[in-house]
Structures are given as structure tokens and as C-alpha cells.
Amino acid sequence: MFDAHFDRVNRYCLRRVPVDEVNDVVAEVFTVAWRKVDRMPEGDDALPWLYGVARHEINNRRRSGRRLAALVQKVSRQPHYPEPGPESLIVRNAELKALMDALATLDEADQEVLLLRSQEELEFAGIGLALGCSAEAARKRLSRALVRLRRAANLPEPQGAARFSRAIKEGGDR
């Protein structure tokens, strides 16, 4: 079957795909034919059947090519951020070490809630499940642990963080 139909299938493909893809398409056509040899028609119907297989393979390649082109275009529109230089990495590593040293000074409960959020990337509900408390309690524990971590690492309060005093002025609000 290969010897009888190779040249015609090859020419069929040459008329439809770029020359550099022809060998791959023809190889796939005959691979499919080998896998489906028990379903392949015999005699004069074999060649049209092979053309059908070739047509499907060509269409698959075209679809793949369109998807690849769309992906390349989408990726090319993404912002490009240059790799940080060695100075930035040195500073970042020093800051990370200082933060890890500060984390080590916290009690085990604070470390656990901070690590569940930062390392395990859990949301409040997940942290609550892991700690055996509600999502709201987990949020409060995390908030308090972050304050203690900032203090231990001598980090400033995040910008925009409001600090409200709960103290009531003498004489009340009247």
C-alpha cells in the first residue's frame, strides 16, 4: 500500500502545505493508515481514503498553526519585564533573609498562620480549616501576625494603612 500510493499522496500534500511540512504530513498519513489497516478500504478505494486522511491531517496542522499564531500574538502583547540585575538580587536576598530571621523570632502560632498564607497560598477559609477556626478568626490571626512580623523585622506600616485608636476621649462623644 505504501509503495503503491506514496508518490500520489506526497504530490497531494505538496499542493496543499509548505514544502518543509510535506514529509511530516505524509508520514502521519501512513502512520494513521498503519494504525487503521483493518478499517482501510482495499483496491481502488484505498487512495481516496488516504487522501481523506491527508486532508484531515492538513486541517489539523492548519488549526494548530492558527492557535500557535494566536498564542504568539497574545504572548507578544504581554508586558516584558527585564530580569533584575545582580544588585537587585543581592538586596532582595538580604531583605528576604532579614524577614526570615524576623519570622523565626515569632511564636509558632504566628509562624504557622503566616506560612499557610505565604507558602501554601491559602485564603482565609482554608487557613481557618487548617487551624480549626472560622475564616474571620483566621483573618484576624493573620492580621495580628503580620503586625508582629513587621515589628520584628523593623518594617514600616504599609502605605494607606489606617491606625485607629479605640480609646474614648474623656467625657465621651456627647
Residue pairs with C-beta under 8 A, 6 or more apart in sequence:
1 33
1 40
1 46
2 30
2 33
4 46
5 46
5 47
5 50
6 26
6 30
8 47
9 26
9 29
9 30
9 47
9 50
9 51
9 54
10 22
10 26
12 51
12 54
13 22
13 25
13 26
13 29
13 54
13 58
14 22
16 54
16 58
17 25
17 58
17 61
21 61
25 54
25 57
25 58
25 61
26 54
28 57
29 50
29 53
29 54
29 57
32 53
32 57
33 40
33 50
33 53
40 46
40 49
41 49
84 92
98 153
99 149
99 153
101 153
102 149
102 152
102 153
102 154
103 111
103 114
103 149
103 152
104 111
105 152
106 114
106 145
106 148
106 149
106 152
109 141
109 145
110 141
110 144
110 145
110 148
110 149
111 145
112 131
113 127
113 131
113 138
113 141
113 142
113 145
114 142
114 145
114 146
114 149
116 122
116 126
116 127
116 130
116 131
117 127
117 142
120 126
120 130
122 130
123 135
124 135
124 136
124 138
124 139
124 142
125 135
125 138
127 135
127 138
127 141
127 142
128 134
128 135
128 136
128 137
128 138
131 137
131 138
131 141
133 141
149 155
150 156
150 157
157 163
